Amino acid sequence: MNSVLSPRPDTRFLVLDTALSLFTERGYFNTSVHDIGRAAGVSIGSIYHHFGDKVGVATALYEALNNRMEGLVGEICRRHAGAHDQARALVVRLFELTESEPRAMEFMLYAKHREFMPDAAPVCSSRPFAMMRALVAEGMARGEIREMDVMVASTCLFGGPIRMITARLDGLLERPLPDYLEEVWACAWKSVAAA
């Protein structure tokens, strides 16, 4: 079994992977702990032992996906020099992830996390998004991205690609996202490029 969450199918993995499927198919509020246990083939007691309750399951899932995205952004920033190459590599990877792991992208982009995790920061305040804004700020400092409000620049650079991701998840695009990459990237970079 291949998943965004764990390389090995232990109880925690089975619960999180099943919860990801059920939360994206049915929604958080239409999924019970009993539904998760039944679909994962684990006891309700083991779910409570590992996670405490359904909020604990959702929180662990959110944290696992957030940590994965943080690692992805960090790895891209280490492997590529400059804001242009870093941001483009990130868009490429997000498009690939949407095609290969749409459930994870749906949960991260569509779930109203604060409805069931009221103490959680909004997704746009999460560490991966903060890292994306830092990438933009560093690009401004190096003169690659023209001076403007960092939030405006980040939204211009990544907002279009993220909207394409949601359009793909919504079934509005007939072709896979990588087919649109060059056109989307050209527009995104042109919106912020210093020269």
C-alpha positions in Angstrom: 0.0 0.0 0.0 1.4 3.4 -1.0 0.4 6.4 1.0 1.4 9.9 1.7 1.5 9.1 5.4 3.7 6.2 6.2 5.9 3.7 4.4 4.6 0.8 6.5 1.0 -0.3 7.3 0.9 -0.2 11.1 -2.3 0.6 13.0 -1.7 4.4 13.0 -1.0 4.3 9.3 -4.1 2.3 8.6 -6.3 4.7 10.6 -4.8 7.8 9.1 -5.0 6.5 5.5 -8.6 5.4 6.0 -9.5 8.7 7.7 -8.0 10.5 4.8 -10.2 8.6 2.4 -13.4 8.9 4.4 -12.9 12.6 5.3 -12.3 13.5 1.6 -15.2 11.3 0.4 -17.8 11.9 3.1 -16.5 14.9 5.0 -15.3 15.1 8.6 -18.7 15.5 10.2 -20.2 12.6 8.2 -17.5 10.2 9.3 -17.6 8.5 12.7 -14.8 6.7 14.6 -16.8 3.5 14.0 -16.7 4.2 10.2 -12.9 4.6 10.4 -12.4 1.5 12.5 -14.7 -0.6 10.3 -13.0 0.6 7.0 -9.5 0.3 8.4 -10.1 -3.1 9.9 -9.0 -2.0 13.4 -10.8 -1.9 16.7 -12.4 1.3 18.0 -10.3 0.8 21.2 -7.1 1.0 19.1 -8.2 4.2 17.5 -8.9 5.7 21.0 -5.6 4.3 22.2 -3.6 5.9 19.4 -5.5 9.1 18.8 -7.9 9.8 21.7 -10.9 10.6 19.5 -11.9 11.7 16.0 -10.4 15.2 16.6 -7.2 13.4 17.5 -7.3 11.4 14.2 -7.9 14.6 12.2 -5.2 16.5 14.0 -2.7 13.7 13.5 -3.6 13.5 9.8 -3.3 17.2 9.4 0.1 17.2 11.1 1.4 14.3 9.1 0.4 16.0 5.8 1.7 19.4 7.0 5.0 17.8 8.0 5.3 16.1 4.6 4.6 19.4 2.8 7.1 21.2 5.0 9.7 18.5 4.1 8.9 18.9 0.4 9.3 22.7 0.4 12.5 22.4 2.5 14.0 19.8 0.1 13.2 21.9 -3.0 14.7 25.0 -1.4 17.9 23.1 -0.6 18.2 21.5 -4.1 17.5 24.6 -6.1 19.1 28.0 -6.1 17.1 31.2 -6.5 13.5 32.0 -6.2 12.6 31.3 -9.8 13.9 27.7 -9.7 12.7 27.0 -6.2 9.2 28.3 -6.9 9.0 26.5 -10.3 10.1 23.2 -8.8 7.5 23.6 -6.1 4.8 24.2 -8.6 5.9 21.1 -10.6 5.9 19.0 -7.4 2.5 20.2 -6.3 1.0 19.5 -9.7 2.5 16.0 -9.6 1.2 15.4 -6.0 -2.3 16.5 -7.1 -2.2 13.9 -9.9 -0.8 11.1 -7.8 -2.3 11.8 -4.4 -5.5 13.8 -4.9 -7.0 12.8 -1.5 -4.1 14.5 0.4 -4.4 17.7 -1.6 -8.2 17.7 -1.1 -7.8 17.4 2.6 -5.2 20.1 2.8 -6.9 22.6 0.5 -10.7 21.9 1.0 -11.2 20.7 4.6 -12.3 23.5 6.9 -9.8 22.4 9.5 -10.7 25.0 12.0 -14.3 23.6 12.3 -13.0 20.5 13.9 -9.6 21.7 15.1 -10.4 25.1 16.5 -6.9 25.7 17.8 -5.2 25.0 14.5 -3.8 27.9 12.5 -5.4 28.4 9.1 -3.7 26.4 6.3 -2.3 29.6 4.8 -0.6 30.2 8.2 0.9 26.7 8.3 4.6 26.2 8.2 4.7 25.1 4.5 2.9 28.3 3.4 5.2 30.4 5.6 8.2 28.7 3.9 6.7 29.7 0.5 6.4 33.3 1.7 10.0 33.2 2.9 11.1 31.9 -0.5 9.4 35.0 -2.0 10.9 37.4 0.5 14.4 36.0 -0.1 13.8 36.4 -3.9 13.0 40.0 -3.3 16.1 40.5 -1.2 18.2 39.1 -4.0 16.4 41.3 -6.6 14.8 38.4 -8.5 11.3 39.4 -7.4 10.2 43.0 -7.6 9.5 44.8 -4.3 6.0 44.6 -3.1 4.0 43.2 -0.2 5.2 39.7 0.4 1.7 38.4 0.8 0.7 40.0 -2.5 3.8 38.6 -4.3 3.2 35.1 -2.8 -0.4 35.1 -3.8 0.5 36.2 -7.4 3.2 33.6 -7.6 1.4 30.6 -6.1 -2.2 31.6 -6.2 -2.7 30.8 -9.9 -1.1 27.3 -9.7 -3.1 26.5 -6.5 -6.3 27.6 -8.3 -5.3 25.2 -11.1 -4.9 22.4 -8.5 -8.4 23.1 -7.1 -9.8 23.2 -10.7 -8.3 19.8 -11.3 -9.6 18.4 -8.1 -13.0 19.8 -9.0 -12.9 18.0 -12.4 -12.8 21.2 -14.4 -9.6 20.3 -16.3 -9.7 17.5 -18.8 -5.9 17.1 -19.0 -3.4 16.4 -16.1 -1.9 19.4 -14.5 1.6 18.9 -15.9 0.1 19.5 -19.3 -0.6 23.1 -18.2 2.6 23.7 -16.4 4.5 25.9 -18.9 1.6 28.3 -19.4 0.7 28.5 -15.7 4.3 29.0 -14.7 5.0 31.7 -17.3 2.0 33.7 -16.0 2.9 33.2 -12.4 6.5 34.2 -12.7 5.8 37.1 -15.0 3.5 38.5 -12.3 6.4 38.9 -9.8 9.6 38.9 -11.8 11.9 41.9 -11.2 13.0 42.0 -14.9 
